[in-house]
Amino acid sequence: MNILVTRPSPAADQLVSRLRSRGQAAWAFPLIEFTPGSQLDLLPSRLDALRQDDLVFILSQHAIHYANPAITQVGKTWPASLNYYAIGRSTALAMHAVSGHSVVWPHEQEISEVLIQLPELQQVAGRKALILRGNGGRELLGETLHNRGAQVEFIECYQRCAKHYHGAEEGRRWRDRGIDTLVVTSGEMLQQLYALFPVIDRDAWLLHCRLVVVSERLATLARDLGWANVCVAGGADNDALLRALDLYS
């Protein structure tokens, strides 16, 4: 099994390192990179405007990476009076590390559909919900909270930017290395991967690769694009991806 990990750095490099330490052939091929978000300067005042028991949602570790300095640089801390939620375990642990507060996450599967099923999020009418994210994404979470009566606001803490590659050259490179397994952690990256390569590479190689994704929604998109061999990992963190890859090794 020769594995291509398309998630962003440093998570891609960390996963590749762990795979290689176990004797597996793996390479990192990040499809996106990150820059500071356009609304970081609004974050301290938006946090100050929240009342006791209002809600803060952290949708990725990248949000913490950019949001925490924006808080500390103005002499603020994460208020202890708020309820914090994360999309997954790794993000929850990262948030706890910088804030010292308890952070709730969906243990069953690290996706919005499961997060919004948590019992404590069923009755949110009249409360404010601040969602820390990148440029777009997780609309389902905001829409559901709004429909349940919460006052929802998004803060763009970071921006995802596509990395540019020469598709034909990359197609030759990865086919020569015998890549037969792809790790993809978002729909945006899956569509970017599909569009990157020439049709000949796509039809003769890419769509025949085993695909490891992180949600049923992403698996459905993959099948619609033409992949047949799709595996859904139990989460988006590297531990969950390793467990999914172990099924094939």
C-alpha positions as CSV (number, residue, x, y, z in Angstrom):
1,M,0.0,0.0,0.0
2,N,1.4,3.4,-1.1
3,I,-0.4,6.3,0.6
4,L,-0.8,9.9,-0.4
5,V,-2.0,12.2,2.4
6,T,-3.6,15.4,1.0
7,R,-4.5,17.1,4.3
8,P,-2.7,20.4,5.2
9,S,0.6,20.6,7.0
10,P,1.6,20.0,9.8
11,A,-1.0,17.3,10.2
12,A,-0.1,15.7,6.9
13,D,3.6,15.5,7.8
14,Q,2.8,14.1,11.2
15,L,0.6,11.3,9.7
16,V,3.2,10.5,7.1
17,S,5.9,10.3,9.8
18,R,3.8,7.8,11.8
19,L,3.1,5.7,8.7
20,R,6.7,5.5,7.7
21,S,7.8,4.6,11.3
22,R,5.6,1.6,10.9
23,G,7.3,0.7,7.6
24,Q,4.6,1.9,5.3
25,A,5.2,4.0,2.1
26,A,3.6,7.4,2.5
27,W,4.0,10.9,1.1
28,A,2.5,14.3,2.0
29,F,0.7,16.2,-0.7
30,P,-1.1,19.2,1.0
31,L,-3.8,20.7,-1.2
32,I,-4.4,23.8,0.9
33,E,-2.5,26.1,3.2
34,F,-3.7,28.6,5.8
35,T,-3.4,32.4,6.4
36,P,-4.9,34.6,9.1
37,G,-8.6,35.3,8.8
38,S,-10.1,38.7,8.0
39,Q,-12.1,38.9,11.2
40,L,-9.5,38.1,13.9
41,D,-9.5,41.7,15.2
42,L,-13.3,41.3,16.0
43,L,-12.8,38.3,18.2
44,P,-12.0,39.9,21.6
45,S,-15.0,42.3,21.5
46,R,-17.3,39.5,20.3
47,L,-16.2,37.3,23.2
48,D,-16.8,40.2,25.6
49,A,-20.3,40.6,24.3
50,L,-21.2,37.0,25.3
51,R,-23.1,36.3,28.5
52,Q,-22.9,33.5,31.0
53,D,-23.7,30.1,29.4
54,D,-23.5,31.4,25.8
55,L,-21.8,29.1,23.3
56,V,-18.5,29.1,21.6
57,F,-17.8,26.6,18.8
58,I,-14.3,25.8,17.6
59,L,-14.3,24.1,14.3
60,S,-10.6,23.2,13.8
61,Q,-7.2,23.4,15.4
62,H,-6.4,26.1,12.8
63,A,-9.0,28.3,14.4
64,I,-7.3,28.0,17.7
65,H,-3.9,28.6,16.2
66,Y,-5.0,32.0,14.9
67,A,-7.6,32.9,17.5
68,N,-5.6,32.4,20.7
69,P,-2.9,35.0,19.8
70,A,-5.6,37.4,18.9
71,I,-7.0,37.0,22.4
72,T,-3.7,37.1,24.4
73,Q,-2.2,40.0,22.4
74,V,-4.9,42.3,23.8
75,G,-4.5,41.0,27.3
76,K,-7.6,38.9,27.3
77,T,-8.3,35.3,28.3
78,W,-11.0,32.8,27.2
79,P,-14.0,33.5,29.6
80,A,-14.7,30.7,32.0
81,S,-18.4,31.5,32.0
82,L,-19.0,30.2,28.5
83,N,-19.8,26.7,27.1
84,Y,-17.1,25.5,24.7
85,Y,-17.7,23.0,21.9
86,A,-15.3,21.5,19.4
87,I,-15.8,19.5,16.2
88,G,-13.5,16.7,17.4
89,R,-11.2,15.4,20.1
90,S,-8.0,16.9,18.8
91,T,-9.5,20.3,18.5
92,A,-11.1,20.0,22.0
93,L,-7.7,19.0,23.5
94,A,-6.0,21.9,21.8
95,M,-8.6,24.4,23.0
96,H,-8.4,23.0,26.6
97,A,-4.6,23.4,26.4
98,V,-4.8,27.1,25.6
99,S,-7.8,28.0,27.8
100,G,-7.9,25.6,30.7
101,H,-11.6,25.1,30.2
102,S,-13.7,22.0,29.6
103,V,-14.5,21.5,25.9
104,V,-17.3,19.2,24.7
105,W,-17.1,17.3,21.5
106,P,-19.0,14.5,19.7
107,H,-17.4,11.2,20.6
108,E,-19.4,9.1,18.2
109,Q,-18.2,10.8,15.0
110,E,-16.4,14.1,14.6
111,I,-18.9,15.9,12.2
112,S,-21.4,18.6,12.4
113,E,-24.3,16.2,12.1
114,V,-23.3,14.5,15.3
115,L,-22.3,17.6,17.1
116,I,-25.7,19.2,16.8
117,Q,-27.4,16.1,18.2
118,L,-25.7,16.6,21.6
119,P,-28.5,16.8,24.3
120,E,-27.1,20.1,25.6
121,L,-27.5,21.8,22.2
122,Q,-31.2,21.0,21.8
123,Q,-32.5,24.0,23.9
124,V,-30.5,27.0,22.9
125,A,-33.2,29.6,22.2
126,G,-32.2,33.1,23.3
127,R,-28.5,32.3,23.7
128,K,-25.6,33.6,21.6
129,A,-23.5,31.2,19.6
130,L,-20.1,32.3,18.4
131,I,-18.6,30.0,15.7
132,L,-14.9,30.2,15.1
133,R,-14.0,28.8,11.6
134,G,-12.2,29.4,8.4
135,N,-13.5,31.1,5.3
136,G,-16.8,29.3,4.9
137,G,-17.8,25.8,6.0
138,R,-20.0,24.2,8.6
139,E,-23.1,26.0,7.5
140,L,-25.3,23.2,8.8
141,L,-24.2,23.9,12.4
142,G,-25.0,27.6,12.1
143,E,-28.3,27.0,10.4
144,T,-29.4,24.4,12.9
145,L,-28.6,26.6,15.9
146,H,-30.4,29.5,14.3
147,N,-33.4,27.4,13.7
148,R,-33.4,26.4,17.4
149,G,-33.5,30.1,18.3
150,A,-29.9,30.9,19.0
151,Q,-28.3,34.2,17.8
152,V,-25.5,32.9,15.6
153,E,-22.3,34.8,14.6
154,F,-19.4,33.5,12.6
155,I,-15.8,34.7,13.1
156,E,-13.4,34.0,10.2
157,C,-10.2,33.1,12.1
158,Y,-8.3,31.8,9.1
159,Q,-8.5,31.4,5.4
160,R,-7.9,28.3,3.3
161,C,-5.9,28.9,0.2
162,A,-5.5,26.3,-2.6
163,K,-1.9,25.2,-3.3
164,H,-1.1,25.2,-7.0
165,Y,0.5,22.3,-8.7
166,H,1.0,21.2,-12.3
167,G,-1.5,18.4,-12.7
168,A,0.2,16.4,-15.5
169,E,3.6,16.5,-13.7
170,E,2.0,15.4,-10.4
171,G,0.1,12.7,-12.1
172,R,3.3,11.2,-13.5
173,R,5.1,11.5,-10.1
174,W,2.4,9.8,-8.0
175,R,1.7,7.1,-10.6
176,D,5.4,6.3,-10.8
177,R,5.4,5.9,-7.0
178,G,2.6,3.5,-7.2
179,I,0.1,5.5,-5.1
180,D,-2.9,3.4,-4.6
181,T,-4.4,4.9,-1.4
182,L,-5.5,8.5,-0.9
183,V,-6.4,10.3,2.4
184,V,-8.7,13.3,1.9
185,T,-10.3,15.2,4.8
186,S,-12.7,17.7,3.2
187,G,-15.0,18.0,0.2
188,E,-13.1,21.1,-0.9
189,M,-9.9,19.1,-1.2
190,L,-11.6,16.1,-2.8
191,Q,-12.9,18.3,-5.6
192,Q,-9.6,20.0,-5.9
193,L,-7.8,16.6,-6.2
194,Y,-10.3,15.4,-8.8
195,A,-9.9,18.6,-10.9
196,L,-6.1,18.7,-10.6
197,F,-5.2,15.8,-12.8
198,P,-5.7,15.3,-16.6
199,V,-8.6,13.1,-17.6
200,I,-6.2,10.3,-18.6
201,D,-4.7,10.2,-15.1
202,R,-8.0,10.5,-13.5
203,D,-9.6,7.6,-15.5
204,A,-6.6,5.3,-15.5
205,W,-5.3,5.8,-12.0
206,L,-6.9,8.4,-9.6
207,L,-10.5,7.0,-9.5
208,H,-9.1,3.4,-9.1
209,C,-7.3,4.4,-5.9
210,R,-8.6,3.4,-2.5
211,L,-10.0,6.5,-0.8
212,V,-10.1,7.2,3.0
213,V,-12.4,10.1,4.0
214,V,-13.8,11.4,7.2
215,S,-17.6,11.4,6.8
216,E,-20.4,9.7,5.0
217,R,-21.2,13.0,3.3
218,L,-17.7,13.1,1.9
219,A,-18.0,9.4,0.9
220,T,-21.2,10.2,-1.1
221,L,-19.4,13.1,-2.9
222,A,-16.5,10.7,-3.7
223,R,-18.8,8.1,-5.2
224,D,-20.6,10.8,-7.2
225,L,-17.3,11.8,-8.7
226,G,-16.5,8.2,-9.6
227,W,-14.6,6.6,-6.8
228,A,-15.8,3.1,-5.9
229,N,-13.5,2.0,-3.1
230,V,-14.2,4.4,-0.3
231,C,-13.6,4.0,3.4
232,V,-15.0,6.3,6.1
233,A,-12.7,6.9,9.1
234,G,-14.2,7.2,12.5
235,G,-12.9,10.8,12.8
236,A,-10.7,13.5,11.2
237,D,-7.7,13.2,13.5
238,N,-4.6,11.3,12.6
239,D,-5.4,8.5,15.1
240,A,-8.7,7.8,13.4
241,L,-7.1,7.9,10.0
242,L,-4.4,5.4,11.1
243,R,-7.1,3.0,12.3
244,A,-8.9,3.3,9.0
245,L,-5.6,2.7,7.1
246,D,-4.9,-0.3,9.3
247,L,-7.9,-2.1,7.7
248,Y,-6.1,-2.3,4.4
249,S,-2.6,-3.1,5.6
